[in-house]
Amino acid sequence: YGVPMEQGEVVINVIPNSEAFDSGIQEGDLITRVGTEKIKSKREFKSQLKKAKKQGSVLLLVIRDDMSRFVALEVEE
């Protein structure tokens, strides 16, 4: 219908008691941004997370049930 599909990475598994789990990320969430960068591929997602490890945390834009929200995620090296 002329509406572009959101690109990003779909969360397929969240390990209990992990940083992602504690941040509220759930299976089925669509991560469309890592920091200020749009995510278009798994490679971009991994690259942005790797950069975020140097900072210790990152803000993710997550879509769940057609609603967007930001999630702060602590990342360790």
mmJSON file of the N, C-alpha and C atoms, coordinates in Angstrom:
{"data_MODEL":{"atom_site":{
"group_PDB":["ATOM","ATOM","ATOM","ATOM","ATOM","ATOM","ATOM","ATOM","ATOM","ATOM","ATOM","ATOM","ATOM","ATOM","ATOM","ATOM","ATOM","ATOM","ATOM","ATOM","ATOM","ATOM","ATOM","ATOM","ATOM","ATOM","ATOM","ATOM","ATOM","ATOM","ATOM","ATOM","ATOM","ATOM","ATOM","ATOM","ATOM","ATOM","ATOM","ATOM","ATOM","ATOM","ATOM","ATOM","ATOM","ATOM","ATOM","ATOM","ATOM","ATOM","ATOM","ATOM","ATOM","ATOM","ATOM","ATOM","ATOM","ATOM","ATOM","ATOM","ATOM","ATOM","ATOM","ATOM","ATOM","ATOM","ATOM","ATOM","ATOM","ATOM","ATOM","ATOM","ATOM","ATOM","ATOM","ATOM","ATOM","ATOM","ATOM","ATOM","ATOM","ATOM","ATOM","ATOM","ATOM","ATOM","ATOM","ATOM","ATOM","ATOM","ATOM","ATOM","ATOM","ATOM","ATOM","ATOM","ATOM","ATOM","ATOM","ATOM","ATOM","ATOM","ATOM","ATOM","ATOM","ATOM","ATOM","ATOM","ATOM","ATOM","ATOM","ATOM","ATOM","ATOM","ATOM","ATOM","ATOM","ATOM","ATOM","ATOM","ATOM","ATOM","ATOM","ATOM","ATOM","ATOM","ATOM","ATOM","ATOM","ATOM","ATOM","ATOM","ATOM","ATOM","ATOM","ATOM","ATOM","ATOM","ATOM","ATOM","ATOM","ATOM","ATOM","ATOM","ATOM","ATOM","ATOM","ATOM","ATOM","ATOM","ATOM","ATOM","ATOM","ATOM","ATOM","ATOM","ATOM","ATOM","ATOM","ATOM","ATOM","ATOM","ATOM","ATOM","ATOM","ATOM","ATOM","ATOM","ATOM","ATOM","ATOM","ATOM","ATOM","ATOM","ATOM","ATOM","ATOM","ATOM","ATOM","ATOM","ATOM","ATOM","ATOM","ATOM","ATOM","ATOM","ATOM","ATOM","ATOM","ATOM","ATOM","ATOM","ATOM","ATOM","ATOM","ATOM","ATOM","ATOM","ATOM","ATOM","ATOM","ATOM","ATOM","ATOM","ATOM","ATOM","ATOM","ATOM","ATOM","ATOM","ATOM","ATOM","ATOM","ATOM","ATOM","ATOM","ATOM","ATOM","ATOM","ATOM","ATOM","ATOM","ATOM","ATOM","ATOM","ATOM","ATOM","ATOM","ATOM","ATOM","ATOM"],
"id":[1,2,3,4,5,6,7,8,9,10,11,12,13,14,15,16,17,18,19,20,21,22,23,24,25,26,27,28,29,30,31,32,33,34,35,36,37,38,39,40,41,42,43,44,45,46,47,48,49,50,51,52,53,54,55,56,57,58,59,60,61,62,63,64,65,66,67,68,69,70,71,72,73,74,75,76,77,78,79,80,81,82,83,84,85,86,87,88,89,90,91,92,93,94,95,96,97,98,99,100,101,102,103,104,105,106,107,108,109,110,111,112,113,114,115,116,117,118,119,120,121,122,123,124,125,126,127,128,129,130,131,132,133,134,135,136,137,138,139,140,141,142,143,144,145,146,147,148,149,150,151,152,153,154,155,156,157,158,159,160,161,162,163,164,165,166,167,168,169,170,171,172,173,174,175,176,177,178,179,180,181,182,183,184,185,186,187,188,189,190,191,192,193,194,195,196,197,198,199,200,201,202,203,204,205,206,207,208,209,210,211,212,213,214,215,216,217,218,219,220,221,222,223,224,225,226,227,228,229,230,231],
"type_symbol":["N","C","C","N","C","C","N","C","C","N","C","C","N","C","C","N","C","C","N","C","C","N","C","C","N","C","C","N","C","C","N","C","C","N","C","C","N","C","C","N","C","C","N","C","C","N","C","C","N","C","C","N","C","C","N","C","C","N","C","C","N","C","C","N","C","C","N","C","C","N","C","C","N","C","C","N","C","C","N","C","C","N","C","C","N","C","C","N","C","C","N","C","C","N","C","C","N","C","C","N","C","C","N","C","C","N","C","C","N","C","C","N","C","C","N","C","C","N","C","C","N","C","C","N","C","C","N","C","C","N","C","C","N","C","C","N","C","C","N","C","C","N","C","C","N","C","C","N","C","C","N","C","C","N","C","C","N","C","C","N","C","C","N","C","C","N","C","C","N","C","C","N","C","C","N","C","C","N","C","C","N","C","C","N","C","C","N","C","C","N","C","C","N","C","C","N","C","C","N","C","C","N","C","C","N","C","C","N","C","C","N","C","C","N","C","C","N","C","C","N","C","C","N","C","C","N","C","C","N","C","C"],
"label_atom_id":["N","CA","C","N","CA","C","N","CA","C","N","CA","C","N","CA","C","N","CA","C","N","CA","C","N","CA","C","N","CA","C","N","CA","C","N","CA","C","N","CA","C","N","CA","C","N","CA","C","N","CA","C","N","CA","C","N","CA","C","N","CA","C","N","CA","C","N","CA","C","N","CA","C","N","CA","C","N","CA","C","N","CA","C","N","CA","C","N","CA","C","N","CA","C","N","CA","C","N","CA","C","N","CA","C","N","CA","C","N","CA","C","N","CA","C","N","CA","C","N","CA","C","N","CA","C","N","CA","C","N","CA","C","N","CA","C","N","CA","C","N","CA","C","N","CA","C","N","CA","C","N","CA","C","N","CA","C","N","CA","C","N","CA","C","N","CA","C","N","CA","C","N","CA","C","N","CA","C","N","CA","C","N","CA","C","N","CA","C","N","CA","C","N","CA","C","N","CA","C","N","CA","C","N","CA","C","N","CA","C","N","CA","C","N","CA","C","N","CA","C","N","CA","C","N","CA","C","N","CA","C","N","CA","C","N","CA","C","N","CA","C","N","CA","C","N","CA","C","N","CA","C","N","CA","C","N","CA","C","N","CA","C","N","CA","C","N","CA","C"],
"label_alt_id":[null,null,null,null,null,null,null,null,null,null,null,null,null,null,null,null,null,null,null,null,null,null,null,null,null,null,null,null,null,null,null,null,null,null,null,null,null,null,null,null,null,null,null,null,null,null,null,null,null,null,null,null,null,null,null,null,null,null,null,null,null,null,null,null,null,null,null,null,null,null,null,null,null,null,null,null,null,null,null,null,null,null,null,null,null,null,null,null,null,null,null,null,null,null,null,null,null,null,null,null,null,null,null,null,null,null,null,null,null,null,null,null,null,null,null,null,null,null,null,null,null,null,null,null,null,null,null,null,null,null,null,null,null,null,null,null,null,null,null,null,null,null,null,null,null,null,null,null,null,null,null,null,null,null,null,null,null,null,null,null,null,null,null,null,null,null,null,null,null,null,null,null,null,null,null,null,null,null,null,null,null,null,null,null,null,null,null,null,null,null,null,null,null,null,null,null,null,null,null,null,null,null,null,null,null,null,null,null,null,null,null,null,null,null,null,null,null,null,null,null,null,null,null,null,null,null,null,null,null,null,null],
"label_comp_id":["TYR","TYR","TYR","GLY","GLY","GLY","VAL","VAL","VAL","PRO","PRO","PRO","MET","MET","MET","GLU","GLU","GLU","GLN","GLN","GLN","GLY","GLY","GLY","GLU","GLU","GLU","VAL","VAL","VAL","VAL","VAL","VAL","ILE","ILE","ILE","ASN","ASN","ASN","VAL","VAL","VAL","ILE","ILE","ILE","PRO","PRO","PRO","ASN","ASN","ASN","SER","SER","SER","GLU","GLU","GLU","ALA","ALA","ALA","PHE","PHE","PHE","ASP","ASP","ASP","SER","SER","SER","GLY","GLY","GLY","ILE","ILE","ILE","GLN","GLN","GLN","GLU","GLU","GLU","GLY","GLY","GLY","ASP","ASP","ASP","LEU","LEU","LEU","ILE","ILE","ILE","THR","THR","THR","ARG","ARG","ARG","VAL","VAL","VAL","GLY","GLY","GLY","THR","THR","THR","GLU","GLU","GLU","LYS","LYS","LYS","ILE","ILE","ILE","LYS","LYS","LYS","SER","SER","SER","LYS","LYS","LYS","ARG","ARG","ARG","GLU","GLU","GLU","PHE","PHE","PHE","LYS","LYS","LYS","SER","SER","SER","GLN","GLN","GLN","LEU","LEU","LEU","LYS","LYS","LYS","LYS","LYS","LYS","ALA","ALA","ALA","LYS","LYS","LYS","LYS","LYS","LYS","GLN","GLN","GLN","GLY","GLY","GLY","SER","SER","SER","VAL","VAL","VAL","LEU","LEU","LEU","LEU","LEU","LEU","LEU","LEU","LEU","VAL","VAL","VAL","ILE","ILE","ILE","ARG","ARG","ARG","ASP","ASP","ASP","ASP","ASP","ASP","MET","MET","MET","SER","SER","SER","ARG","ARG","ARG","PHE","PHE","PHE","VAL","VAL","VAL","ALA","ALA","ALA","LEU","LEU","LEU","GLU","GLU","GLU","VAL","VAL","VAL","GLU","GLU","GLU","GLU","GLU","GLU"],
"label_asym_id":["A","A","A","A","A","A","A","A","A","A","A","A","A","A","A","A","A","A","A","A","A","A","A","A","A","A","A","A","A","A","A","A","A","A","A","A","A","A","A","A","A","A","A","A","A","A","A","A","A","A","A","A","A","A","A","A","A","A","A","A","A","A","A","A","A","A","A","A","A","A","A","A","A","A","A","A","A","A","A","A","A","A","A","A","A","A","A","A","A","A","A","A","A","A","A","A","A","A","A","A","A","A","A","A","A","A","A","A","A","A","A","A","A","A","A","A","A","A","A","A","A","A","A","A","A","A","A","A","A","A","A","A","A","A","A","A","A","A","A","A","A","A","A","A","A","A","A","A","A","A","A","A","A","A","A","A","A","A","A","A","A","A","A","A","A","A","A","A","A","A","A","A","A","A","A","A","A","A","A","A","A","A","A","A","A","A","A","A","A","A","A","A","A","A","A","A","A","A","A","A","A","A","A","A","A","A","A","A","A","A","A","A","A","A","A","A","A","A","A","A","A","A","A","A","A","A","A","A","A","A","A"],
"label_entity_id":["1","1","1","1","1","1","1","1","1","1","1","1","1","1","1","1","1","1","1","1","1","1","1","1","1","1","1","1","1","1","1","1","1","1","1","1","1","1","1","1","1","1","1","1","1","1","1","1","1","1","1","1","1","1","1","1","1","1","1","1","1","1","1","1","1","1","1","1","1","1","1","1","1","1","1","1","1","1","1","1","1","1","1","1","1","1","1","1","1","1","1","1","1","1","1","1","1","1","1","1","1","1","1","1","1","1","1","1","1","1","1","1","1","1","1","1","1","1","1","1","1","1","1","1","1","1","1","1","1","1","1","1","1","1","1","1","1","1","1","1","1","1","1","1","1","1","1","1","1","1","1","1","1","1","1","1","1","1","1","1","1","1","1","1","1","1","1","1","1","1","1","1","1","1","1","1","1","1","1","1","1","1","1","1","1","1","1","1","1","1","1","1","1","1","1","1","1","1","1","1","1","1","1","1","1","1","1","1","1","1","1","1","1","1","1","1","1","1","1","1","1","1","1","1","1","1","1","1","1","1","1"],
"label_seq_id":[1,1,1,2,2,2,3,3,3,4,4,4,5,5,5,6,6,6,7,7,7,8,8,8,9,9,9,10,10,10,11,11,11,12,12,12,13,13,13,14,14,14,15,15,15,16,16,16,17,17,17,18,18,18,19,19,19,20,20,20,21,21,21,22,22,22,23,23,23,24,24,24,25,25,25,26,26,26,27,27,27,28,28,28,29,29,29,30,30,30,31,31,31,32,32,32,33,33,33,34,34,34,35,35,35,36,36,36,37,37,37,38,38,38,39,39,39,40,40,40,41,41,41,42,42,42,43,43,43,44,44,44,45,45,45,46,46,46,47,47,47,48,48,48,49,49,49,50,50,50,51,51,51,52,52,52,53,53,53,54,54,54,55,55,55,56,56,56,57,57,57,58,58,58,59,59,59,60,60,60,61,61,61,62,62,62,63,63,63,64,64,64,65,65,65,66,66,66,67,67,67,68,68,68,69,69,69,70,70,70,71,71,71,72,72,72,73,73,73,74,74,74,75,75,75,76,76,76,77,77,77],
"pdbx_PDB_ins_code":[null,null,null,null,null,null,null,null,null,null,null,null,null,null,null,null,null,null,null,null,null,null,null,null,null,null,null,null,null,null,null,null,null,null,null,null,null,null,null,null,null,null,null,null,null,null,null,null,null,null,null,null,null,null,null,null,null,null,null,null,null,null,null,null,null,null,null,null,null,null,null,null,null,null,null,null,null,null,null,null,null,null,null,null,null,null,null,null,null,null,null,null,null,null,null,null,null,null,null,null,null,null,null,null,null,null,null,null,null,null,null,null,null,null,null,null,null,null,null,null,null,null,null,null,null,null,null,null,null,null,null,null,null,null,null,null,null,null,null,null,null,null,null,null,null,null,null,null,null,null,null,null,null,null,null,null,null,null,null,null,null,null,null,null,null,null,null,null,null,null,null,null,null,null,null,null,null,null,null,null,null,null,null,null,null,null,null,null,null,null,null,null,null,null,null,null,null,null,null,null,null,null,null,null,null,null,null,null,null,null,null,null,null,null,null,null,null,null,null,null,null,null,null,null,null,null,null,null,null,null,null],
"Cartn_x":[0.806,0.0,0.847,2.074,2.93,3.619,3.395,4.028,5.261,6.45,7.658,7.696,8.196,8.375,9.584,9.497,10.631,11.743,12.961,14.102,14.742,15.369,16.036,16.306,16.533,16.803,15.721,15.137,14.114,14.804,14.402,14.955,14.322,15.159,14.62,14.808,15.697,15.942,16.491,15.976,16.493,16.877,18.121,18.619,18.146,17.485,17.035,18.2,17.923,18.888,20.042,19.92,20.932,20.623,21.541,21.308,20.08,19.935,18.772,17.48,17.472,16.299,15.963,16.982,16.778,16.315,16.65,16.232,14.811,14.224,12.848,12.708,13.812,13.737,13.101,12.215,11.476,11.635,11.423,11.42,10.356,10.696,9.767,9.921,10.661,10.914,11.716,11.477,12.238,13.114,14.427,15.377,15.708,15.332,15.508,16.659,17.102,18.241,19.104,20.39,21.355,22.063,21.83,22.326,21.594,22.333,21.713,21.661,22.159,22.265,21.079,20.493,19.445,20.079,19.361,19.855,19.16,19.958,19.398,19.824,20.799,21.291,21.878,22.05,22.666,24.09,24.79,26.167,26.204,25.289,25.227,24.897,23.977,23.588,24.793,25.516,26.688,27.768,27.962,28.965,28.641,27.386,26.98,27.062,26.715,26.848,28.31,29.176,30.608,31.119,30.678,31.063,30.52,29.314,28.67,29.409,30.073,30.796,31.869,32.42,33.447,32.855,31.554,30.881,30.236,29.978,29.384,27.88,27.229,25.774,25.347,24.118,23.596,22.078,21.525,20.079,19.585,18.617,18.034,16.629,16.255,14.868,14.224,13.211,12.572,11.106,10.638,9.222,8.609,7.521,6.774,5.289,4.538,3.087,2.784,3.525,3.335,3.591,4.273,4.623,6.144,6.698,8.141,8.463,9.616,10.087,11.6,12.206,13.649,13.977,15.045,15.509,16.996,17.371,18.783,19.357,20.447,21.065,22.519,22.892,24.293,24.985,26.132,26.89,28.293,28.774,30.103,31.048,32.327,33.338,33.674],
"Cartn_y":[-1.201,0.0,1.263,1.149,2.314,2.657,1.862,2.102,1.211,1.802,0.977,0.125,-1.081,-1.965,-1.474,-1.556,-1.178,-2.2,-1.715,-2.602,-2.658,-3.769,-3.925,-5.381,-5.685,-7.047,-7.501,-8.656,-9.228,-10.035,-9.816,-10.563,-11.95,-12.993,-14.351,-15.092,-14.578,-15.249,-14.236,-14.264,-13.414,-14.328,-14.28,-15.126,-14.552,-15.376,-14.898,-14.314,-13.229,-12.537,-11.888,-11.774,-11.064,-9.567,-8.755,-7.306,-6.999,-7.708,-7.489,-7.829,-8.942,-9.372,-8.325,-7.893,-6.908,-5.553,-5.256,-3.997,-4.06,-5.254,-5.4,-5.825,-6.159,-6.632,-8.014,-8.238,-9.499,-10.134,-11.447,-12.151,-11.533,-11.333,-10.734,-9.232,-8.588,-7.152,-6.9,-5.765,-5.352,-4.175,-4.364,-3.301,-2.572,-1.287,-0.525,0.472,0.804,1.716,1.263,1.427,1.251,2.593,3.28,4.654,5.506,6.22,7.074,6.413,5.185,4.506,3.594,3.742,2.823,1.471,0.417,-0.936,-1.532,-1.949,-2.53,-3.98,-4.429,-5.801,-6.292,-7.599,-8.199,-7.675,-7.482,-6.975,-5.585,-4.692,-3.349,-3.415,-4.294,-4.446,-4.841,-5.857,-6.321,-5.245,-4.527,-3.468,-2.354,-1.944,-0.876,-1.321,-2.578,-3.083,-3.126,-3.496,-3.54,-2.144,-1.131,0.25,0.674,0.231,0.608,0.034,-1.096,-1.716,-0.784,0.051,0.997,2.074,2.352,3.374,2.793,1.494,0.845,0.712,1.545,1.436,2.033,1.711,2.203,2.31,3.205,3.363,2.656,1.766,1.035,1.554,1.621,1.91,0.572,0.217,-1.093,-0.907,-1.726,-1.722,-3.026,-2.877,-4.035,-3.702,-4.598,-4.387,-3.036,-2.711,-1.47,-0.201,-0.316,0.855,0.92,2.117,2.322,2.774,2.321,2.794,2.678,3.505,3.45,2.578,1.795,0.921,1.19,1.499,1.672,0.3,-0.04,-1.351,-1.174,-1.779,-1.786,-2.917,-2.623,-3.635,-3.706,-4.918,-5.137,-5.624,-5.297,-5.782,-7.216],
"Cartn_z":[0.0,0.0,0.0,-0.435,-0.487,0.817,1.845,3.143,3.234,3.403,3.466,4.729,4.58,5.729,6.52,7.833,8.677,8.49,8.393,8.327,9.697,9.982,11.254,11.527,12.776,13.206,14.164,13.871,14.735,15.824,17.053,18.185,18.178,18.073,18.039,19.354,20.207,21.481,22.48,23.696,24.769,25.924,26.304,27.39,28.724,29.543,30.862,31.666,32.362,33.221,32.46,31.132,30.342,30.379,29.884,29.825,28.968,27.852,26.977,27.714,28.418,29.192,30.249,30.986,32.053,31.51,30.251,29.625,29.081,29.079,28.613,27.168,26.524,25.142,25.136,24.169,24.093,22.718,22.672,21.395,20.505,19.242,18.295,18.142,19.057,18.922,17.644,17.019,15.848,16.257,16.188,16.521,15.227,15.155,13.919,13.983,15.189,15.353,16.523,16.335,17.416,17.513,18.61,18.712,17.701,16.87,15.849,14.48,14.39,13.1,12.813,11.619,11.177,10.886,11.212,10.999,9.785,8.798,7.58,7.389,8.175,8.013,9.331,9.407,10.593,10.767,9.658,9.71,10.357,9.936,10.525,12.014,12.369,13.767,14.617,14.176,14.928,14.993,13.897,13.856,14.848,14.892,15.809,17.269,17.542,18.92,19.343,18.415,18.713,19.075,18.323,18.635,19.998,20.312,21.577,22.775,22.595,23.711,24.257,23.405,23.846,24.752,24.569,25.37,26.616,26.626,27.788,27.741,26.918,26.79,25.454,25.071,23.801,23.899,23.12,23.048,21.79,21.959,20.836,20.576,19.308,18.955,18.623,19.392,19.298,18.921,17.975,17.614,18.108,18.865,19.375,19.26,18.683,18.527,17.882,16.821,16.057,16.865,17.994,18.8,18.954,18.776,18.919,20.328,20.816,22.115,22.15,22.965,23.139,24.34,24.194,25.264,25.468,26.696,27.03,27.359,26.691,26.875,27.28,28.394,28.802,28.064,27.488,26.753,27.327,27.483,28.053,26.979,27.151,26.201,26.47],
"occupancy":[1.0,1.0,1.0,1.0,1.0,1.0,1.0,1.0,1.0,1.0,1.0,1.0,1.0,1.0,1.0,1.0,1.0,1.0,1.0,1.0,1.0,1.0,1.0,1.0,1.0,1.0,1.0,1.0,1.0,1.0,1.0,1.0,1.0,1.0,1.0,1.0,1.0,1.0,1.0,1.0,1.0,1.0,1.0,1.0,1.0,1.0,1.0,1.0,1.0,1.0,1.0,1.0,1.0,1.0,1.0,1.0,1.0,1.0,1.0,1.0,1.0,1.0,1.0,1.0,1.0,1.0,1.0,1.0,1.0,1.0,1.0,1.0,1.0,1.0,1.0,1.0,1.0,1.0,1.0,1.0,1.0,1.0,1.0,1.0,1.0,1.0,1.0,1.0,1.0,1.0,1.0,1.0,1.0,1.0,1.0,1.0,1.0,1.0,1.0,1.0,1.0,1.0,1.0,1.0,1.0,1.0,1.0,1.0,1.0,1.0,1.0,1.0,1.0,1.0,1.0,1.0,1.0,1.0,1.0,1.0,1.0,1.0,1.0,1.0,1.0,1.0,1.0,1.0,1.0,1.0,1.0,1.0,1.0,1.0,1.0,1.0,1.0,1.0,1.0,1.0,1.0,1.0,1.0,1.0,1.0,1.0,1.0,1.0,1.0,1.0,1.0,1.0,1.0,1.0,1.0,1.0,1.0,1.0,1.0,1.0,1.0,1.0,1.0,1.0,1.0,1.0,1.0,1.0,1.0,1.0,1.0,1.0,1.0,1.0,1.0,1.0,1.0,1.0,1.0,1.0,1.0,1.0,1.0,1.0,1.0,1.0,1.0,1.0,1.0,1.0,1.0,1.0,1.0,1.0,1.0,1.0,1.0,1.0,1.0,1.0,1.0,1.0,1.0,1.0,1.0,1.0,1.0,1.0,1.0,1.0,1.0,1.0,1.0,1.0,1.0,1.0,1.0,1.0,1.0,1.0,1.0,1.0,1.0,1.0,1.0,1.0,1.0,1.0,1.0,1.0,1.0],
"B_iso_or_equiv":[0.0,0.0,0.0,0.0,0.0,0.0,0.0,0.0,0.0,0.0,0.0,0.0,0.0,0.0,0.0,0.0,0.0,0.0,0.0,0.0,0.0,0.0,0.0,0.0,0.0,0.0,0.0,0.0,0.0,0.0,0.0,0.0,0.0,0.0,0.0,0.0,0.0,0.0,0.0,0.0,0.0,0.0,0.0,0.0,0.0,0.0,0.0,0.0,0.0,0.0,0.0,0.0,0.0,0.0,0.0,0.0,0.0,0.0,0.0,0.0,0.0,0.0,0.0,0.0,0.0,0.0,0.0,0.0,0.0,0.0,0.0,0.0,0.0,0.0,0.0,0.0,0.0,0.0,0.0,0.0,0.0,0.0,0.0,0.0,0.0,0.0,0.0,0.0,0.0,0.0,0.0,0.0,0.0,0.0,0.0,0.0,0.0,0.0,0.0,0.0,0.0,0.0,0.0,0.0,0.0,0.0,0.0,0.0,0.0,0.0,0.0,0.0,0.0,0.0,0.0,0.0,0.0,0.0,0.0,0.0,0.0,0.0,0.0,0.0,0.0,0.0,0.0,0.0,0.0,0.0,0.0,0.0,0.0,0.0,0.0,0.0,0.0,0.0,0.0,0.0,0.0,0.0,0.0,0.0,0.0,0.0,0.0,0.0,0.0,0.0,0.0,0.0,0.0,0.0,0.0,0.0,0.0,0.0,0.0,0.0,0.0,0.0,0.0,0.0,0.0,0.0,0.0,0.0,0.0,0.0,0.0,0.0,0.0,0.0,0.0,0.0,0.0,0.0,0.0,0.0,0.0,0.0,0.0,0.0,0.0,0.0,0.0,0.0,0.0,0.0,0.0,0.0,0.0,0.0,0.0,0.0,0.0,0.0,0.0,0.0,0.0,0.0,0.0,0.0,0.0,0.0,0.0,0.0,0.0,0.0,0.0,0.0,0.0,0.0,0.0,0.0,0.0,0.0,0.0,0.0,0.0,0.0,0.0,0.0,0.0,0.0,0.0,0.0,0.0,0.0,0.0],
"pdbx_formal_charge":[null,null,null,null,null,null,null,null,null,null,null,null,null,null,null,null,null,null,null,null,null,null,null,null,null,null,null,null,null,null,null,null,null,null,null,null,null,null,null,null,null,null,null,null,null,null,null,null,null,null,null,null,null,null,null,null,null,null,null,null,null,null,null,null,null,null,null,null,null,null,null,null,null,null,null,null,null,null,null,null,null,null,null,null,null,null,null,null,null,null,null,null,null,null,null,null,null,null,null,null,null,null,null,null,null,null,null,null,null,null,null,null,null,null,null,null,null,null,null,null,null,null,null,null,null,null,null,null,null,null,null,null,null,null,null,null,null,null,null,null,null,null,null,null,null,null,null,null,null,null,null,null,null,null,null,null,null,null,null,null,null,null,null,null,null,null,null,null,null,null,null,null,null,null,null,null,null,null,null,null,null,null,null,null,null,null,null,null,null,null,null,null,null,null,null,null,null,null,null,null,null,null,null,null,null,null,null,null,null,null,null,null,null,null,null,null,null,null,null,null,null,null,null,null,null,null,null,null,null,null,null],
"auth_seq_id":[1,1,1,2,2,2,3,3,3,4,4,4,5,5,5,6,6,6,7,7,7,8,8,8,9,9,9,10,10,10,11,11,11,12,12,12,13,13,13,14,14,14,15,15,15,16,16,16,17,17,17,18,18,18,19,19,19,20,20,20,21,21,21,22,22,22,23,23,23,24,24,24,25,25,25,26,26,26,27,27,27,28,28,28,29,29,29,30,30,30,31,31,31,32,32,32,33,33,33,34,34,34,35,35,35,36,36,36,37,37,37,38,38,38,39,39,39,40,40,40,41,41,41,42,42,42,43,43,43,44,44,44,45,45,45,46,46,46,47,47,47,48,48,48,49,49,49,50,50,50,51,51,51,52,52,52,53,53,53,54,54,54,55,55,55,56,56,56,57,57,57,58,58,58,59,59,59,60,60,60,61,61,61,62,62,62,63,63,63,64,64,64,65,65,65,66,66,66,67,67,67,68,68,68,69,69,69,70,70,70,71,71,71,72,72,72,73,73,73,74,74,74,75,75,75,76,76,76,77,77,77],
"auth_comp_id":["TYR","TYR","TYR","GLY","GLY","GLY","VAL","VAL","VAL","PRO","PRO","PRO","MET","MET","MET","GLU","GLU","GLU","GLN","GLN","GLN","GLY","GLY","GLY","GLU","GLU","GLU","VAL","VAL","VAL","VAL","VAL","VAL","ILE","ILE","ILE","ASN","ASN","ASN","VAL","VAL","VAL","ILE","ILE","ILE","PRO","PRO","PRO","ASN","ASN","ASN","SER","SER","SER","GLU","GLU","GLU","ALA","ALA","ALA","PHE","PHE","PHE","ASP","ASP","ASP","SER","SER","SER","GLY","GLY","GLY","ILE","ILE","ILE","GLN","GLN","GLN","GLU","GLU","GLU","GLY","GLY","GLY","ASP","ASP","ASP","LEU","LEU","LEU","ILE","ILE","ILE","THR","THR","THR","ARG","ARG","ARG","VAL","VAL","VAL","GLY","GLY","GLY","THR","THR","THR","GLU","GLU","GLU","LYS","LYS","LYS","ILE","ILE","ILE","LYS","LYS","LYS","SER","SER","SER","LYS","LYS","LYS","ARG","ARG","ARG","GLU","GLU","GLU","PHE","PHE","PHE","LYS","LYS","LYS","SER","SER","SER","GLN","GLN","GLN","LEU","LEU","LEU","LYS","LYS","LYS","LYS","LYS","LYS","ALA","ALA","ALA","LYS","LYS","LYS","LYS","LYS","LYS","GLN","GLN","GLN","GLY","GLY","GLY","SER","SER","SER","VAL","VAL","VAL","LEU","LEU","LEU","LEU","LEU","LEU","LEU","LEU","LEU","VAL","VAL","VAL","ILE","ILE","ILE","ARG","ARG","ARG","ASP","ASP","ASP","ASP","ASP","ASP","MET","MET","MET","SER","SER","SER","ARG","ARG","ARG","PHE","PHE","PHE","VAL","VAL","VAL","ALA","ALA","ALA","LEU","LEU","LEU","GLU","GLU","GLU","VAL","VAL","VAL","GLU","GLU","GLU","GLU","GLU","GLU"],
"auth_asym_id":["A","A","A","A","A","A","A","A","A","A","A","A","A","A","A","A","A","A","A","A","A","A","A","A","A","A","A","A","A","A","A","A","A","A","A","A","A","A","A","A","A","A","A","A","A","A","A","A","A","A","A","A","A","A","A","A","A","A","A","A","A","A","A","A","A","A","A","A","A","A","A","A","A","A","A","A","A","A","A","A","A","A","A","A","A","A","A","A","A","A","A","A","A","A","A","A","A","A","A","A","A","A","A","A","A","A","A","A","A","A","A","A","A","A","A","A","A","A","A","A","A","A","A","A","A","A","A","A","A","A","A","A","A","A","A","A","A","A","A","A","A","A","A","A","A","A","A","A","A","A","A","A","A","A","A","A","A","A","A","A","A","A","A","A","A","A","A","A","A","A","A","A","A","A","A","A","A","A","A","A","A","A","A","A","A","A","A","A","A","A","A","A","A","A","A","A","A","A","A","A","A","A","A","A","A","A","A","A","A","A","A","A","A","A","A","A","A","A","A","A","A","A","A","A","A","A","A","A","A","A","A"],
"auth_atom_id":["N","CA","C","N","CA","C","N","CA","C","N","CA","C","N","CA","C","N","CA","C","N","CA","C","N","CA","C","N","CA","C","N","CA","C","N","CA","C","N","CA","C","N","CA","C","N","CA","C","N","CA","C","N","CA","C","N","CA","C","N","CA","C","N","CA","C","N","CA","C","N","CA","C","N","CA","C","N","CA","C","N","CA","C","N","CA","C","N","CA","C","N","CA","C","N","CA","C","N","CA","C","N","CA","C","N","CA","C","N","CA","C","N","CA","C","N","CA","C","N","CA","C","N","CA","C","N","CA","C","N","CA","C","N","CA","C","N","CA","C","N","CA","C","N","CA","C","N","CA","C","N","CA","C","N","CA","C","N","CA","C","N","CA","C","N","CA","C","N","CA","C","N","CA","C","N","CA","C","N","CA","C","N","CA","C","N","CA","C","N","CA","C","N","CA","C","N","CA","C","N","CA","C","N","CA","C","N","CA","C","N","CA","C","N","CA","C","N","CA","C","N","CA","C","N","CA","C","N","CA","C","N","CA","C","N","CA","C","N","CA","C","N","CA","C","N","CA","C","N","CA","C","N","CA","C","N","CA","C","N","CA","C","N","CA","C","N","CA","C"],
"pdbx_PDB_model_num":[1,1,1,1,1,1,1,1,1,1,1,1,1,1,1,1,1,1,1,1,1,1,1,1,1,1,1,1,1,1,1,1,1,1,1,1,1,1,1,1,1,1,1,1,1,1,1,1,1,1,1,1,1,1,1,1,1,1,1,1,1,1,1,1,1,1,1,1,1,1,1,1,1,1,1,1,1,1,1,1,1,1,1,1,1,1,1,1,1,1,1,1,1,1,1,1,1,1,1,1,1,1,1,1,1,1,1,1,1,1,1,1,1,1,1,1,1,1,1,1,1,1,1,1,1,1,1,1,1,1,1,1,1,1,1,1,1,1,1,1,1,1,1,1,1,1,1,1,1,1,1,1,1,1,1,1,1,1,1,1,1,1,1,1,1,1,1,1,1,1,1,1,1,1,1,1,1,1,1,1,1,1,1,1,1,1,1,1,1,1,1,1,1,1,1,1,1,1,1,1,1,1,1,1,1,1,1,1,1,1,1,1,1,1,1,1,1,1,1,1,1,1,1,1,1,1,1,1,1,1,1]
}}}
